[in-house]
Amino acid sequence: MAAHSKIQLLPHDRTLKSIVSELTDLYLKHRTKISRTVYLTLFFALLNRIRAAIAEQKAAAIRKASSRANAGTVAGKGEATKHQKVELNREFFKNLFKLLRICIPGWKSKELRLLISHSIFLVIRTLISLKVAAMDGALVSSLVRGKGKDFLIGIVWWMVIAVPATFTNSMACIMTPYDHRHLY
């Protein structure tokens, strides 16, 4: 058999409504002091965050300067002391085509079809995103100007475009060979 709790949340002579009323009266009586305290607390918290961010930036600059100094003076076996620049030259394209021959074995391969369809869906996705952004602007404009009929027509067209947009977005995500969220 379950035991009844003898803990009372409110005394017998007080109700929740009376407690809320008393707290409201207390707040109204000391509203200026309370708001000043809240503003000061937020101000000091902001100052503390700024101070910490500046300290972190200084520490990062010191670490970066020391790593530059160490990298420039000490070069281990096989390490270059200078950074090499990447150039778009004949060697780059030669290596790119070698990689493409590995990734895409032939003109009739599944990989080439996947690459082409993925590229097409990404271009379509971009075009739909531009159209949706323009429609969003028109919707907000008609809403602000009070043109209810234009707003409703815009909402209908927005819903009509949502169907191919959802399909295109899904196809672009399905065709991705791996999930990018796991890289970070």
C-alpha positions in Angstrom: 0.0 0.0 0.0 1.4 3.4 -0.9 2.2 5.8 1.9 0.8 9.3 1.7 3.2 12.1 1.7 3.0 14.4 4.7 5.0 17.2 2.9 2.9 20.2 2.2 4.0 22.6 -0.5 1.9 25.5 0.8 0.8 26.3 4.3 -2.9 25.9 5.0 -3.5 29.7 5.2 -1.7 30.6 2.0 -2.6 29.9 -1.6 -0.6 30.0 -4.7 -2.4 33.1 -5.9 -1.6 35.0 -2.7 2.1 34.0 -2.9 2.3 35.2 -6.5 0.5 38.4 -5.5 3.0 39.1 -2.7 5.9 38.4 -4.9 4.5 40.7 -7.6 4.0 43.5 -5.0 7.6 42.9 -3.7 9.0 43.1 -7.2 7.0 46.3 -8.0 8.2 47.9 -4.8 11.9 47.2 -5.6 11.7 47.2 -9.4 14.4 49.9 -9.9 16.9 48.2 -7.6 16.3 44.8 -9.2 16.6 46.1 -12.8 19.8 48.0 -11.9 21.2 44.9 -10.3 20.4 42.8 -13.4 21.9 45.4 -15.7 25.1 45.6 -13.7 25.4 41.9 -13.5 25.0 41.6 -17.3 27.5 44.4 -17.8 30.1 42.8 -15.6 29.6 39.4 -17.2 30.1 41.1 -20.6 33.3 42.8 -19.4 34.6 39.4 -18.1 33.9 37.7 -21.4 35.7 40.5 -23.3 38.7 40.3 -20.9 38.8 36.5 -21.3 38.6 36.8 -25.1 41.4 39.4 -25.2 43.6 37.2 -23.0 42.9 34.2 -25.2 43.8 36.2 -28.3 47.1 37.4 -26.7 47.9 33.8 -25.7 47.2 32.5 -29.2 49.4 35.2 -30.7 52.2 34.3 -28.4 51.8 30.6 -29.3 51.8 31.4 -33.0 54.8 33.6 -32.7 56.8 31.0 -30.8 55.8 28.2 -33.2 56.9 30.4 -36.1 60.2 31.1 -34.4 60.7 27.4 -33.6 59.7 26.3 -37.2 62.1 28.8 -38.8 65.1 27.9 -36.7 64.8 24.2 -36.3 64.0 22.0 -39.3 63.9 18.3 -38.7 64.7 15.5 -41.1 62.5 15.9 -44.2 60.8 19.1 -43.0 60.8 22.2 -45.2 61.6 25.6 -43.6 59.4 27.5 -46.1 55.8 26.9 -47.0 55.2 25.8 -50.6 52.6 27.6 -52.6 50.0 25.7 -54.5 49.9 26.6 -58.2 47.5 25.7 -61.0 50.1 24.5 -63.4 50.6 21.5 -65.8 51.7 19.2 -62.9 48.5 20.0 -60.9 46.2 19.1 -63.8 48.3 16.0 -64.6 47.8 14.8 -61.0 44.1 15.7 -61.0 43.5 13.7 -64.2 45.4 10.7 -62.6 43.1 10.9 -59.6 40.0 11.2 -61.8 41.1 8.1 -63.8 41.2 6.2 -60.5 37.9 7.5 -59.2 36.1 7.2 -62.5 37.1 4.0 -64.3 35.2 4.6 -67.5 32.7 6.8 -69.4 29.8 4.3 -68.7 30.7 3.8 -65.1 28.4 4.2 -62.1 30.8 6.7 -60.6 30.6 9.1 -63.5 26.8 8.9 -63.6 26.8 9.6 -59.8 29.2 12.6 -60.2 27.1 14.1 -63.0 23.8 13.6 -61.3 25.2 15.0 -58.0 26.5 18.0 -59.8 23.1 18.6 -61.6 21.2 18.3 -58.3 23.6 20.7 -56.6 23.1 23.3 -59.4 19.3 22.8 -59.2 19.4 23.1 -55.5 21.3 26.4 -55.8 18.7 27.8 -58.3 15.8 26.8 -56.1 17.5 28.4 -53.1 17.8 31.7 -55.0 14.1 31.4 -56.1 13.0 30.7 -52.5 15.0 33.6 -51.2 13.4 36.0 -53.7 9.9 34.6 -52.8 10.7 35.1 -49.1 11.5 38.7 -49.8 8.3 39.2 -51.8 6.2 37.5 -49.0 7.7 39.8 -46.4 7.1 42.8 -48.6 3.5 41.9 -49.2 2.9 41.1 -45.5 4.4 44.5 -44.5 2.4 46.4 -47.1 -0.8 44.7 -46.0 -1.5 43.0 -49.3 -3.2 39.9 -48.1 -4.1 38.5 -51.5 -0.5 38.7 -52.7 0.7 37.2 -49.5 -1.6 34.2 -49.8 -0.7 33.7 -53.5 3.0 33.9 -52.5 2.5 31.3 -49.7 0.8 28.9 -52.2 3.7 29.3 -54.7 6.1 28.8 -51.9 4.4 25.5 -51.0 4.4 24.5 -54.6 8.2 25.0 -54.9 8.7 23.3 -51.5 8.0 19.9 -53.1 10.7 19.9 -55.8 13.0 21.7 -53.3 12.6 18.9 -50.8 13.2 16.2 -53.4 16.3 18.0 -54.8 17.7 18.5 -51.3 17.1 14.9 -50.5 18.8 13.7 -53.7 21.8 15.9 -53.1 22.1 14.5 -49.6 21.5 10.9 -50.6 24.2 11.0 -53.2 26.8 12.2 -50.9 29.1 9.3 -50.3 29.7 10.0 -46.6 28.2 12.2 -43.9 30.1 15.5 -43.5 28.9 15.9 -39.9 31.3 13.1 -38.8 34.3 15.0 -40.1 34.2 17.7 -37.4 
